[in-house]
Amino acid sequence: MNETHDPKAKSWVTSANQPGCDFPLQNLPFGVFRRKNHEGGGVGIAIGDQIFDVGAWVRDQGMSSAEFALLTEPRLNRFLSAGPQVWSAARKALFTLLRDGVPLRELVARYLDSMSNVEMQMPVKIADYTDFYASIFHATNVGSMFRPDNPLLPNYKWVPIGYHGRASSVVISGTPVKRPSGQRKPPAADTPSFGACAQLDYELEVGAIIGRGNALGEPIPIGKAAEHIFGLCLSNDWSARDIQAWEYQPLGPFLAKNFLTSISPWIVTLEALEPYRTTAFARPEGDPQPLPYLSDERDQQSGGFDVSLDVYLSSRKMREEKAPAVRVSHGNFRDLYWTFAQMVAHHTSNGCNLQAGDLIGSGTVSGNSKEARGCLLELTWRGSEPLTLPSGESRKFLEDGDEVIFRGYAEREGYARIGFGECRGVIVG
Ligand code: CA
């Protein structure tokens, strides 16, 4: 850790110093914005309720390293491929500019804009999207619904299970979620039919954005894997459970998953998350230890992240009645069976090449308790235990007009609290 993690450091942007603010000086997440009045935009940094227009700053004022010029590009991909030393130098420079007492304050302030004046864009051009299945609680719950006799397949504790998703349908938070149609076959029906998904669900996930990739044929060893991850965001892997149940065997998820995935706009860097690292999942007695290519002492000691993850739901009726969204679950990212470093090492272990801007989804983050279940499939046990909303409505799965909101934050005694902001989406029919 370094001076950018100093919990006593304050910003001259006063909103950044408010308790509970997601974006204090110690966070400095990267995003891409566009002004609502169409007067420019580009790479920005969240600070309090403001955005620092880092692209314009670099263009107008210059920054010490030539690689910072990559921040003037419309997406972060090339900056990501510059690697951890450049990311860290940029973070330190931004920390210095936004810290209380900086002599350039009046000049820097000209590059701030209120978040209410901008629309967030995709921070990177998603190169490829891979989704894992790293919560053993989620895998066991889903398995026991779909395959009661055989909930957890024998490979689960050996192999980080994943599948290749679809980069083209990864969208920014706030994009409307169009209910997909597809082929479904309810258990009672003799033949399938085609129509609107009747079991639309969210999946609470954390996404890792890959920084520097690897050459084809050259695996990333587990001890180096974290250096290839630029940062994390929240991700909603929208899922059509009825389509999924009928199509997923023998080759796994396809149209039930690839119609849309939403991500939160701010990428919180791994460097900002350093204070909230924690041990990897403690495997119960009797579980196999990871094979050597997935095993690293430092990763076991600090490859987990203590990040609280909340899911809120708001129906159209609730919004009409001006009722606040209701929290339906509360989980933690540290509950995953596999670390992101293990997922990256496994993904490249056959020589597969990751690229800057790849999105690696964690899989649904569910914990051991009922309140920590990260999707409606689990929370309502496939619709058999509906949720009751404050409006009196009940939910087995998502209805048109429902809004799903994810929030994430990290806090630890002796350090600042930092947040991820939100990942939102409203279902439209
Ligand atoms: Ca998923």
Boltz pocket constraint, residues with backbone or C-beta under 6 A from the ligand:
constraints:
  - pocket:
      binder: B
      contacts: [[A, 131], [A, 132], [A, 203], [A, 205], [A, 237], [A, 361], [A, 363], [A, 364]]
      max_distance: 6.0
